[in-house]
Amino acid sequence: EDTRIPYVLYQLAKSYYMAAEYTKACAYFDCGLYFDLNPRLEYVIDMVETYGYALLNSGQADHALFLENVYEEFGNTADFNFLMGLIYMNNAMFDAAVGEFLKAVKHRDCRMAGVNSYAAYYNVGVIYECLEKISEAKYYYQKCGNYEPAKKRLRLINS
């Protein structure tokens, strides 16, 4: 099997993604992930995660739930846990979302800034605020430190 084909599809998909052409990106990611790929390769990990974001950005949050099927292969990173948290959040699966964001903060390393700290805590705060669990929301916003969106939410809650 020619391993160059999925990599070329990944490159095309990533280009469309960077150009904010999310629907086109999804089509190429879909084709690339059709191949039997090594889940430990950096580009494969990035392809799976970027595909998830492309689905969210193109209004296909329900379709993004299929990433649960590759959880065993990819679910051991802060970045993937955070992505799954967003997918669950966008599908109104709030308990599952909180669980994933709190898994993300247990990881020491991450590729995308904040997914194992302030960004994850912020999303937990947003969920609790939406569910009108204000003291929990405040607790998680406070854990965000100097993250401006969290400071803004705290000011609004406290006013």
C-alpha positions as CSV (number, residue, x, y, z in Angstrom):
1,E,0.0,0.0,0.0
2,D,1.2,3.5,-0.9
3,T,1.6,5.4,2.3
4,R,2.1,8.7,0.4
5,I,-1.6,8.9,-0.5
6,P,-3.1,9.4,3.0
7,Y,-0.3,12.0,3.7
8,V,-1.1,14.0,0.5
9,L,-4.8,13.9,1.5
10,Y,-3.9,15.1,5.0
11,Q,-1.9,18.0,3.4
12,L,-4.8,19.0,1.2
13,A,-7.3,18.8,4.1
14,K,-5.0,20.8,6.3
15,S,-4.6,23.5,3.6
16,Y,-8.4,23.8,3.3
17,Y,-8.7,23.9,7.1
18,M,-6.1,26.7,7.4
19,A,-8.1,28.6,4.7
20,A,-11.3,28.1,6.8
21,E,-12.8,25.9,4.1
22,Y,-14.0,23.5,6.7
23,T,-16.5,21.5,4.6
24,K,-13.8,20.8,1.9
25,A,-11.3,20.0,4.6
26,C,-13.7,17.4,6.0
27,A,-14.0,15.7,2.7
28,Y,-10.3,15.2,2.4
29,F,-9.8,14.2,6.0
30,D,-12.6,11.6,5.5
31,C,-10.7,10.2,2.5
32,G,-7.4,10.2,4.3
33,L,-8.8,8.4,7.4
34,Y,-10.2,5.7,5.2
35,F,-6.7,4.2,5.0
36,D,-5.4,1.9,7.7
37,L,-3.1,4.3,9.5
38,N,-0.6,4.1,12.3
39,P,-2.2,6.0,15.2
40,R,1.2,6.8,16.7
41,L,2.3,8.9,13.7
42,E,2.3,12.6,14.4
43,Y,0.4,13.5,11.1
44,V,-2.2,10.9,11.8
45,I,-2.8,12.3,15.3
46,D,-3.1,15.8,13.8
47,M,-5.4,14.6,11.0
48,V,-7.8,13.0,13.5
49,E,-7.9,16.1,15.8
50,T,-8.0,18.7,13.0
51,Y,-10.9,16.7,11.4
52,G,-12.8,17.0,14.7
53,Y,-12.3,20.7,14.7
54,A,-13.2,21.0,11.0
55,L,-16.5,19.1,11.7
56,L,-17.3,21.4,14.6
57,N,-16.4,24.5,12.6
58,S,-18.6,23.4,9.7
59,G,-21.6,22.8,12.0
60,Q,-21.3,19.0,12.0
61,A,-21.0,18.4,15.7
62,D,-23.3,15.4,15.6
63,H,-21.1,13.7,13.0
64,A,-18.0,14.4,15.1
65,L,-19.3,12.0,17.7
66,F,-17.9,9.2,15.5
67,L,-14.5,10.1,17.0
68,E,-15.7,8.0,20.0
69,N,-14.8,5.0,17.8
70,V,-11.1,5.9,17.8
71,Y,-11.0,6.9,21.5
72,E,-9.0,3.9,22.4
73,E,-6.2,4.8,20.0
74,F,-6.2,8.6,20.5
75,G,-7.9,9.3,23.8
76,N,-4.7,9.3,25.9
77,T,-3.7,13.0,25.2
78,A,-4.9,16.3,26.6
79,D,-5.5,17.5,23.0
80,F,-7.9,14.7,22.2
81,N,-9.7,14.8,25.5
82,F,-10.2,18.6,25.0
83,L,-11.6,18.0,21.5
84,M,-14.0,15.3,22.8
85,G,-15.1,17.8,25.5
86,L,-15.9,20.3,22.8
87,I,-17.7,17.7,20.7
88,Y,-19.8,16.6,23.7
89,M,-20.4,20.2,24.7
90,N,-21.7,21.0,21.2
91,N,-24.0,18.0,21.4
92,A,-25.4,19.1,24.7
93,M,-23.8,16.1,26.5
94,F,-22.7,18.2,29.4
95,D,-21.6,15.5,31.9
96,A,-19.5,13.8,29.3
97,A,-18.0,17.1,28.3
98,V,-17.0,18.0,31.8
99,G,-15.5,14.6,32.2
100,E,-13.3,15.0,29.1
101,F,-12.2,18.5,30.0
102,L,-11.2,17.3,33.5
103,K,-9.3,14.4,31.9
104,A,-7.5,16.9,29.7
105,V,-6.1,18.8,32.7
106,K,-4.6,15.6,34.2
107,H,-2.1,15.5,31.3
108,R,1.2,17.2,31.8
109,D,1.8,17.8,28.1
110,C,-0.3,19.2,25.3
111,R,0.3,20.5,21.8
112,M,-2.3,23.2,21.8
113,A,-1.8,25.9,24.5
114,G,-4.3,25.8,27.4
115,V,-6.1,22.5,26.6
116,N,-4.6,20.9,29.7
117,S,-5.3,24.0,31.9
118,Y,-7.1,27.3,31.5
119,A,-9.0,26.5,28.3
120,A,-10.4,23.2,29.8
121,Y,-11.3,24.9,33.1
122,Y,-12.9,27.7,31.3
123,N,-15.2,25.4,29.3
124,V,-16.2,23.5,32.5
125,G,-17.0,26.9,34.0
126,V,-19.1,27.8,30.9
127,I,-21.0,24.5,31.2
128,Y,-21.8,25.0,34.9
129,E,-22.8,28.6,34.3
130,C,-25.2,27.4,31.5
131,L,-26.6,24.8,33.9
132,E,-27.0,27.6,36.5
133,K,-24.5,26.0,38.9
134,I,-23.0,29.3,39.7
135,S,-20.7,28.4,42.6
136,E,-19.2,25.5,40.5
137,A,-18.8,27.9,37.5
138,K,-17.0,30.4,39.7
139,Y,-14.7,27.7,41.1
140,Y,-13.6,26.7,37.6
141,Y,-13.3,30.2,36.2
142,Q,-11.0,31.0,39.2
143,K,-8.8,28.1,38.2
144,C,-8.1,29.8,34.9
145,G,-5.8,32.3,36.5
146,N,-5.2,35.4,34.3
147,Y,-7.2,34.0,31.3
148,E,-9.1,37.1,30.3
149,P,-12.4,35.4,29.1
150,A,-12.7,33.7,32.6
151,K,-11.9,37.0,34.4
152,K,-14.7,38.6,32.4
153,R,-17.2,35.8,33.2
154,L,-16.3,36.2,36.9
155,R,-16.9,40.0,36.8
156,L,-20.3,39.4,35.2
157,I,-21.3,36.7,37.7
158,N,-20.2,38.8,40.6
159,S,-21.9,42.1,39.4
